[in-house]
């Protein structure tokens, strides 16, 4: 690095030059940091021929025309003319003017208010042999690169000003080739067609178009020609990462605990940075800034967190930042992994069962955690924070509570050890007892049904490897019976495919098929049970808690067939007891719902047809009143809904059901009283006295 610095200074010291020099390096590798901290001060300390050098730095990022460059140079040089400005900057140790201040100075100079009566020293203004121009971010300008280099060439060739250009030539080359690509492709295709080459099969079409574009629009050659004329030397910037990283850490000196932790783990930071396979220090800077927030929150709410966990958090923060922000993966790669247990389950599946569908996660873990042993390696709250910029307190506390309770894996239940860590990490003298413990837990239904399915895959593997003493028939019977017992307490699994993907289920044996079929039956039963409980809980809000009903129905029931799971007669009695305005609102909500979620709610149409028939039976022959009109309109809208499913013979179906005594008409049901205008209050009292309302 010192050799590079000295080579640049040699260029500046040269008596006469008619060329510029270029510093080339990857984005985020610290080129600007190198200029500010290694080059600029040394140039400004040079004195040659009685003159002290002055640097003028300009970022071309976002520049949209050449006039903007002229304005920037004017602002940078104008500060040299104003004595008061120079005095202020010297007193305040200010070496550069902030960008927002330059805008103000630009306007102030335009109106002539910054000179304070001082006469401009035109000798200093016209002097060029004591100034060094630095143009940064060449590839990020919105002006044609050829035009910019031609503009810069005026300073170099005619004024002989020392000029340094900082850029990323790799990105510059990409930009030159990809600009206006659609237009270039269209013209290249047109020319090939006119020349009769479009229909020829001598080479692939893509290759033909690419060659024609390069022939007609080869700005890369123009760039090389002007670069050869303008640039005398190109220096490849290979940063000293240790030096720069130490510089990055200095910003955290105000937090003694954090800076001490970071200093102690500098090698861990450098190692993780190197494993990212990039040289982007900008991403590392952002990652460390994210970790500052994480470190402070952990110390505030969980001050006794072990150093091992904090180190793993540091690795994970840097690793996820690079994977997402360097464009190596999409942001959604980690979204479906909810916690460390799922993360480890994927790893176990990929390593034990050779599942290659989760290849990325395995490679991520092998890369960043190589030679770093930690049981807790995935932090959902950190992944969310890096991906969305939102620090989710609920997820943070959930993660931390799990960490506190499960950091010692030997205290984990046996089934979790099998699902979340490689079985070979279990000692030989413990393995048999772990298997027996799992079998006992399965037998007694102490494990969620979906986890029993996952464990069955591993037990099949263990039988195949002769690692366990149980035969396949005993295992299959135990697991099926265990699922039956577990179904009494398990919850419905709504992401079956994702859960089963964790175990890499690629080959389904007859035993496995039987387990899966039994699981799907149980899971459907659990789904029905869940929806029935939801229906009871939500519909009991009618008619006394209508605001709660509308809010919960809108939020929870719009896309699920909830009417399938509630008794039609109780439904009618509750709706008929609602006031007229609420009945209208229910009608409108049901119409909106079927328009948005027709396919999702199709299974409830049998009950909708029954409900319509019950309403029709009740209103038939009744004296017309507002309530009766509202119920008839309610029935009409139910018919509109049924028509969307071609339920034209709903009445016939309903009559058949009644004839088979599956349900009874309203007037024949002793537990329900007909509702009329004169006895609404009595009916309301009946509803209020429902057992669930008294809970």
Rosetta blueprint (number, residue, H / E / L):
1 X L
2 X H
3 X H
4 X H
5 X H
6 X H
7 X H
8 X H
9 X H
10 X H
11 X H
12 X H
13 X H
14 X L
15 X L
16 X L
17 X L
18 X L
19 X L
20 X E
21 X E
22 X E
23 X E
24 X E
25 X L
26 X L
27 X L
28 X L
29 X L
30 X L
31 X H
32 X H
33 X H
34 X H
35 X H
36 X H
37 X H
38 X H
39 X H
40 X H
41 X H
42 X H
43 X H
44 X H
45 X L
46 X L
47 X E
48 X E
49 X L
50 X L
51 X E
52 X E
53 X L
54 X E
55 X E
56 X E
57 X E
58 X E
59 X E
60 X L
61 X L
62 X L
63 X L
64 X L
65 X L
66 X H
67 X H
68 X H
69 X H
70 X H
71 X H
72 X H
73 X H
74 X H
75 X H
76 X H
77 X H
78 X H
79 X H
80 X H
81 X H
82 X L
83 X H
84 X H
85 X H
86 X H
87 X H
88 X H
89 X H
90 X H
91 X H
92 X L
93 X L
94 X L
95 X L
96 X L
97 X L
98 X L
99 X H
100 X H
101 X H
102 X H
103 X H
104 X H
105 X H
106 X H
107 X H
108 X H
109 X H
110 X H
111 X L
112 X L
113 X L
114 X L
115 X L
116 X L
117 X L
118 X L
119 X L
120 X L
121 X L
122 X H
123 X H
124 X H
125 X H
126 X H
127 X L
128 X L
129 X L
130 X L
131 X E
132 X E
133 X E
134 X E
135 X E
136 X E
137 X L
138 X H
139 X H
140 X H
141 X L
142 X L
143 X L
144 X L
145 X H
146 X H
147 X H
148 X H
149 X H
150 X H
151 X H
152 X H
153 X H
154 X H
155 X H
156 X H
157 X H
158 X H
159 X L
160 X L
161 X L
162 X E
163 X E
164 X E
165 X E
166 X E
167 X E
168 X L
169 X H
170 X H
171 X H
172 X H
173 X H
174 X H
175 X H
176 X H
177 X H
178 X H
179 X L
180 X L
181 X H
182 X H
183 X H
184 X H
185 X H
186 X H
187 X H
188 X H
189 X H
190 X H
191 X H
192 X H
193 X H
194 X H
195 X L
196 X L
197 X L
198 X L
199 X L
200 X L
201 X L
202 X L
203 X L
204 X L
205 X H
206 X H
207 X H
208 X H
209 X H
210 X H
211 X H
212 X H
213 X H
214 X H
215 X H
216 X H
217 X L
218 X L
219 X H
220 X H
221 X H
222 X H
223 X H
224 X H
225 X H
226 X H
227 X H
228 X H
229 X H
230 X H
231 X E
232 X E
233 X E
234 X E
235 X E
236 X E
237 X L
238 X L
239 X L
240 X L
241 X H
242 X H
243 X H
244 X H
245 X H
246 X H
247 X H
248 X H
249 X H
250 X H
251 X H
252 X H
253 X L
254 X L
255 X L
256 X H
257 X H
258 X H
259 X H
260 X H
261 X H
262 X H
263 X H
264 X H
265 X L
266 X H
267 X H
268 X H
269 X H
270 X H
271 X H
272 X H
273 X H
274 X H
275 X H
276 X L
277 X L
278 X L
279 X L
280 X L
281 X H
282 X H
283 X H
284 X H
285 X H
286 X H
287 X H
288 X H
289 X H
290 X H
291 X H
292 X H
293 X H
294 X H
295 X H
296 X H
297 X H
298 X H
299 X H
300 X H
301 X H
302 X L
303 X L
304 X L
305 X L
306 X L
307 X H
308 X H
309 X H
310 X H
311 X H
312 X H
313 X H
314 X H
315 X H
316 X H
317 X H
318 X H
319 X H
320 X H
321 X H
322 X H
323 X H
324 X H
325 X H
326 X L
327 X L
328 X L
329 X L
330 X L
331 X H
332 X H
333 X H
334 X H
335 X L
336 X L
337 X L
338 X L
339 X L
340 X H
341 X H
342 X H
343 X H
344 X H
345 X H
346 X H
347 X H
348 X H
349 X H
350 X H
351 X H
352 X H
353 X L
354 X L
355 X L
356 X H
357 X H
358 X H
359 X H
360 X H
361 X H
362 X H
363 X H
364 X H
365 X H
366 X H
367 X H
368 X H
369 X L
370 X L
371 X L
372 X L
373 X L
374 X L
375 X L
376 X L
377 X L
378 X L
379 X L
380 X H
381 X H
382 X H
383 X H
384 X H
385 X H
386 X H
387 X H
388 X H
389 X L
390 X L
391 X L
392 X L
393 X H
394 X H
395 X H
396 X H
397 X H
398 X H
399 X H
400 X H
401 X H
402 X H
403 X H
404 X H
405 X H
406 X H
407 X L
408 X L
409 X H
410 X H
411 X H
412 X L
413 X L
414 X H
415 X H
416 X H
417 X H
418 X H
419 X H
420 X H
421 X L
422 X L
423 X H
424 X H
425 X H
426 X L
427 X L
428 X H
429 X H
430 X H
431 X H
432 X H
433 X H
434 X H
435 X H
436 X H
437 X H
438 X H
439 X H
440 X H
441 X H
442 X H
443 X H
444 X L
445 X L
446 X L
447 X L
448 X L
449 X H
450 X H
451 X H
452 X H
453 X H
454 X H
455 X H
456 X H
457 X H
458 X H
459 X H
460 X H
461 X H
462 X H
463 X H
464 X H
465 X L
466 X L
467 X L
468 X L
469 X L
470 X L
471 X L
472 X H
473 X H
474 X H
475 X H
476 X H
477 X H
478 X H
479 X H
480 X H
481 X H
482 X H
483 X H
484 X H
485 X H
486 X H
487 X L
488 X L
489 X L
490 X L
491 X L
492 X L
493 X L
494 X L
495 X L
496 X H
497 X H
498 X H
499 X H
500 X H
501 X H
502 X L
503 X L
504 X L
505 X L
506 X L
507 X L
508 X L
509 X L
510 X H
511 X H
512 X H
513 X H
514 X H
515 X H
516 X H
517 X H
518 X H
519 X H
520 X H
521 X H
522 X H
523 X H
524 X H
525 X H
526 X H
527 X H
528 X H
529 X H
530 X H
531 X H
532 X H
533 X H
534 X H
535 X H
536 X H
537 X H
538 X H
539 X H
540 X L
541 X L
542 X L
543 X L
544 X L
545 X L
546 X H
547 X H
548 X H
549 X H
550 X H
551 X H
552 X H
553 X H
554 X H
555 X H
556 X H
557 X L
558 X L
559 X L
560 X L
561 X L
562 X H
563 X H
564 X H
565 X H
566 X L
567 X L
568 X H
569 X H
570 X H
571 X H
572 X H
573 X H
574 X H
575 X H
576 X H
577 X H
578 X L
579 X L
580 X H
581 X H
582 X H
583 X H
584 X H
585 X H
586 X H
587 X H
588 X H
589 X H
590 X H
591 X H
592 X H
593 X H
594 X H
595 X H
596 X H
597 X L
598 X L
599 X L
600 X L
601 X L
602 X H
603 X H
604 X H
605 X H
606 X H
607 X H
608 X H
609 X H
610 X H
611 X H
612 X H
613 X H
614 X H
615 X H
616 X H
617 X H
618 X H
619 X H
620 X L
621 X L
622 X L
623 X L
624 X L
625 X L
626 X H
627 X H
628 X H
629 X H
630 X H
631 X H
632 X H
633 X H
634 X H
635 X H
636 X H
637 X H
638 X H
639 X H
640 X H
641 X H
642 X H
643 X H
644 X L
645 X L
646 X L
647 X L
648 X L
649 X L
650 X H
651 X H
652 X H
653 X H
654 X H
655 X H
656 X H
657 X H
658 X H
659 X H
660 X L
661 X L
662 X L
663 X L
664 X L
665 X L
666 X H
667 X H
668 X H
669 X L
670 X L
671 X L
672 X L
673 X L
674 X L
675 X L
676 X L
677 X H
678 X H
679 X H
680 X H
681 X H
682 X H
683 X H
684 X H
685 X H
686 X H
687 X H
688 X H
689 X L
690 X L
691 X H
692 X H
693 X H
694 X H
695 X L
